[in-house]
Amino acid sequence: MKKKTILGLIAIAAVVIAVAVLFAGYVGREEVDVAQVREYADPITDNILLAMNEDNYTEYSEHFDQTMKNAMPEAVFNETNAMIKSKIGDYVSTDFWKVKSKHQYTIVYYKAKFTQEPEDVIVKVVFQEITGEMKVSGLWLDSPKLRKK
């Protein structure tokens, strides 16, 4: 796939997920038990980021909901992950930053370290409960190097 096509697919997926999250914001906010959220969010997020280091799509997408799996099939993951690694390197560590709740979504933010990015990489993971399990409904990485074309 061409780079423009990949970026276009990523942009479309991000818009679809962002609209869902924004819509949830109009419905209401709820209080969050940070310790309870971190019990599931920290290991799932770490698993996703480590799977990126290993180029392991199966582990990367293990906790995704069906919408996320549709938005990030293996071929898109491979190209997106290669682009991310070329810009910021491999994942090293995360520090929990904050958590927000918007209706059925729980949004967890981390400040992550990557080998080739001197600044913090903000990792935003959106969770929702589906049939009794916490699933990832959105995932974003943001840093100065990632924003450069």
C-alpha positions in Angstrom: 0.0 0.0 0.0 1.1 3.5 -0.6 2.0 5.7 2.3 -0.9 8.1 1.4 -3.4 5.3 1.4 -2.2 4.0 4.8 -2.4 7.5 6.3 -5.8 7.9 4.8 -7.0 4.7 6.3 -5.6 5.7 9.7 -7.2 9.1 9.4 -10.6 7.5 8.6 -10.3 5.1 11.5 -9.3 7.9 13.9 -12.3 10.0 12.8 -14.8 7.2 13.3 -13.4 6.4 16.7 -13.2 10.1 17.7 -16.8 10.7 16.7 -17.9 7.8 18.9 -15.9 9.2 21.8 -17.1 12.8 21.3 -20.7 11.6 21.1 -20.3 9.8 24.4 -19.1 13.2 25.9 -22.6 14.7 25.2 -24.3 11.9 27.1 -22.6 12.5 30.4 -19.6 12.1 32.7 -19.1 9.7 35.5 -16.7 9.4 38.4 -13.9 6.9 38.0 -12.2 4.6 40.4 -8.6 5.1 39.2 -7.2 2.1 41.0 -9.9 -0.2 39.5 -9.3 1.2 36.0 -5.5 0.8 36.3 -6.0 -2.9 37.3 -7.1 -3.6 33.7 -5.8 -0.6 31.8 -2.1 -0.8 32.8 -1.5 -4.4 31.7 -3.5 -4.2 28.5 -1.7 -1.0 27.5 1.7 -2.4 28.3 0.8 -5.6 26.3 -0.2 -3.4 23.3 3.0 -1.4 23.4 5.2 -4.4 23.9 3.5 -6.2 21.0 4.3 -3.2 18.8 8.0 -3.7 19.7 7.7 -7.3 18.6 5.6 -6.6 15.5 3.1 -9.1 17.0 -0.4 -8.3 15.7 -2.1 -11.1 17.6 -0.9 -9.8 20.9 -1.4 -6.1 19.8 -5.0 -6.6 19.0 -5.9 -9.2 21.6 -8.0 -6.8 23.7 -9.5 -4.7 20.8 -13.2 -4.6 20.2 -14.5 -5.6 16.8 -14.6 -2.0 15.6 -10.9 -1.5 16.4 -10.0 -4.8 14.8 -11.9 -3.7 11.6 -10.1 -0.3 11.7 -6.7 -1.8 12.3 -6.3 -5.1 10.4 -2.9 -6.8 10.4 -1.7 -5.2 7.1 -2.5 -1.7 8.3 -0.9 -2.5 11.7 2.3 -3.7 10.0 2.7 -0.5 7.9 1.6 1.8 10.7 3.8 0.2 13.2 6.8 0.4 10.9 6.2 4.1 10.4 5.9 4.7 14.2 9.0 2.7 14.9 10.9 4.6 12.2 10.0 7.9 13.9 10.1 7.2 17.6 11.8 3.8 18.0 10.7 1.1 20.4 8.5 1.4 23.5 10.5 1.5 26.8 8.1 2.4 29.6 4.9 4.2 30.6 3.8 6.4 33.5 0.1 6.7 34.2 -1.1 10.2 33.7 -4.9 10.5 34.1 -8.2 8.9 33.5 -11.5 10.2 32.3 -14.9 8.7 31.9 -17.5 9.6 29.3 -20.6 7.5 29.4 -19.6 3.9 28.4 -16.0 4.9 27.6 -13.1 5.1 30.0 -10.2 7.1 28.6 -6.8 6.4 30.1 -3.7 8.6 29.4 -0.1 7.6 29.8 3.2 9.4 29.2 5.4 6.9 27.5 9.1 6.7 26.7 10.3 5.5 23.3 14.0 4.9 22.3 14.1 7.6 19.6 11.8 10.3 21.1 13.3 12.6 23.7 9.8 14.0 24.5 7.0 12.1 26.2 4.8 10.1 23.9 1.2 10.6 25.0 -0.7 7.3 24.8 -4.5 7.5 24.9 -6.4 4.3 25.3 -10.2 4.2 25.2 -11.9 1.3 26.9 -15.4 0.1 27.1 -17.0 -2.9 28.7 -18.4 -5.4 26.2 -20.0 -8.6 27.5 -18.3 -8.3 30.8 -14.8 -7.7 29.4 -12.9 -4.4 29.1 -12.1 -3.9 25.4 -10.0 -1.3 23.7 -12.2 0.9 21.5 -9.6 3.5 20.6 -5.8 4.0 20.7 -3.7 7.0 19.9 0.0 7.9 20.2 1.1 11.5 20.0 4.5 13.1 20.2 6.4 15.9 18.4 8.2 13.4 16.1 5.0 11.6 15.3 3.4 14.9 14.2 6.2 15.6 11.8 5.6 14.4 8.2 
